[in-house]
């Protein structure tokens, strides 16, 4: 079984280096084909980086025995479109979307494969949020908050990803695409399930640094897009 690990990157190559270093340690058996039942490929979308990212990815690809499929885009198409591009280029039946500012502390492939083997019709994530995270509060809902899986780690079968249509790319460059995907899934009767992934998310290490000046405006703008799309009320 082939598992595709999809990671868009945009500058901040030191963060990406850390991600690949830790992944190579924890996923060594799959990378080296020691586990004959599971194989992995890394699909890395270079989202218009202008630093040393392209060179560093090429070096890592040599160490990964050519298992990094590098997709180079001429400009930053955003978080959602970056992941969608990676999914289209991926070869695996199981897709794991993981950000480059995530520090894994163990094997995160096996829990995903085991879960999807039992139920390929659910959307899986590392953390399911029900409470208000600063933007997840809407007045016109029966419940005050929308349960959703955060975008830094999402996994599903390819068929389900295609059914969902991937991330809505209107939320450029980032924010609300994960809440929107979860809300889409829930409205289609698709279960959201949390996995016991042993990892730490250094929230927004890439985007927040690059977009720090405009991040608040971006978040507010995408909140309005989300509310308009789903005809929701709430404080902007």
N, C-alpha and C positions, 0 to 999 in steps of 0.2 A: 504494500500500500504506500502510495506517495502522498506525503503531506507537504503543502506549500506554506512557508512562513513569509508573510508579506509585510514589508517595512518601507514606507516612504521616508526619505531623508532630505533635509534641506539645510545645508551648511552645518555648522557645529560638528565637524567630523570627529572631534575627541569624544563626544557623547556616543556617536555611532561605533567608534572603535571599542568602547567599553561594552556596548551591547554585543558585538560580535565576539569579543574575547570571552565573555561569560557564556554566550550561547555555544561556542565551540567546546567549552569545558563540559557543560551539562548535556550536550547533544552529541558527544563524540561518537557514541556507539552507532547512532544513525548515520552520521556523516561518513564514518569509516565502513559502513555496511556490515557491522558486527551483528546487528539485529536484522535478520533476513526478512522479517515480516513488515518492517516499517522503514521507509527511506524518506529523507527530507530534502527539499530544495529551498533555498533562500531566494525570494524574489524581492530585490531591492530597487525601489523607484527613486532615482536621483532627480529630485524635484527642482531642477534648475539651479543646483548649488554652484556657487562661484568661489568657494574656498578649495581646500585640498581633498574634498570628499571623493571625487572621481578617482584620484590616484590611490587613496587609501582603500577604496572598494576593490580596485584591481589587485592590490597586494593581498587583501583578505581572500579574494577568490582563488588565488594560487594556494593559500593555506587550506582552503576548504575543498581542494581537489576539483575546482571548477564548478562547485555546486551553487554558487551565487549567480542567479540570472539577473544581470544588471540592466535595468530599463532607464535610459537617459532621456530626460525631457528638457527642451530648450528653455523652459521657464517654469516657475512654481505654479502648478495648477491647483494647489490647495490640498488639504488633508483628505477630504472625501474623494476627489478625483484621483489623487495619488493612489489611494487604496483600491479604487475601482480599476485603475490602469493595471496595478499589480495583479488583481484577481483575473483580469482578462489574459494576462501573460502567464499566469500560473498553470502548471500541468497537473497538480494534485486534485484528488477528489475531496480532500479535507483542506480547508483554508483556515489558517491562523493569522489574524491581523494583530500585529504587535508593534507598538511604537518603539523608536530607538532610545527613548528616555525611560525605559523599563529595565530594572535590574532583576534578572531571574536568579533564584537561589536553588534551583533544581530543575529536573526534567519536566517541562510543561507540555511536551508532545504526548506522552503516554496517557495522562488524564483526559486529554481531548479525544484521542483515538478511542479510548474505552467508553467514554460518554456517547460519542456519536455512533459507535457500534451498537449500543443499546437503543439509542433514539436519534435518528438522523433528521428529525423534523423539528428540532428545537434550536434556539440560538443560545450560545454559551458565552459566558464572560467571567472575568476574574472577580468582579464586585458588582452587586446589584444595589443600586441606590434608590431609596424610596423617599428619603427626607429632602428638605429644601437645601440645595447646594449653592444657593445664591441666585439661581435663575429658574429653578424648577418649582414654580408656584403659580397656579392658574385658577382664577376665581370661579370659572364656569364649569369646572369638573366636579363630578360626584365625590371624588377623592381629591384632597388638596395637592397631591404630588403625583407625578407620573413615574412608575417604576421603570428603571432603564439600566442597561449595561453600559459601562463606560467604554469609550472607544480605544483606550490604550491596550486592551486585550479582548478580542472578540474571535470566536471560532464557530464554524458551522460546516455542514456539507456543501459542496459546490451547488447542488441542486437547490438548496434552500437559499443560498446567496442570490442565485438567479431569480428565484421566485420573489425575493424581497426587492430585487432591482439594485442592490448595492446601496451605497450612500447617496443621498440627494445632494447633487453638486452645487445647488444654489447657495449652500452655506459656505461660501468662500470668504477667506481662506480656511477658516476653522470655527468650531463652536456650534453646537446644537445638532450636528449631523448624527452623533451617537444616540441622543435622546430621540431624534426623529426616526432613526432606524428601529429602535426598540418600540416606539409607539406604533410604527407601521406594522411590525411583527405582531404586537398585541392585538391590534385591530383586525389582523388576519387570522387570529386564533392560534398563533404560534407562541409556544411557551418560552419564557426567558429563564435560563437556569444558570446559577452561579457555580463555578468550579473551584475546588480547593487549590488554586494556583499559588505557589510560593514565590512571590515576586513583589518588588517595591516599585512604585511609579513615582518618578521625580517629576511631578506635574509640570507640564509646559516648558520643559528645559529648552527645547528648540524654539517652539513658536513664541513663547513669552519673551525670550531674549530678542528675537528678531523683530517681533511686532509690539514690543512693550509700549511704544508711544501711541499706537492705535488700537491696542487690544480691547480696551473698554468700549470704544465705539463699535468695533467689529462685533463684540458679544451682544450689545444692545440691538444692532442692526439685524443680526441673525435671529435674535429672540422675536423681533417683529415678524420676520419671514416665517418663523415656525408658527406663531400665533395666527397669522393670516392663512397659512396653508391648512391648518386644522380647525380654523374658526374658533379659537379659544380666547377667553378673557384672561385678565391678569395684569398685575402691575409691571410696567415696562421699566 
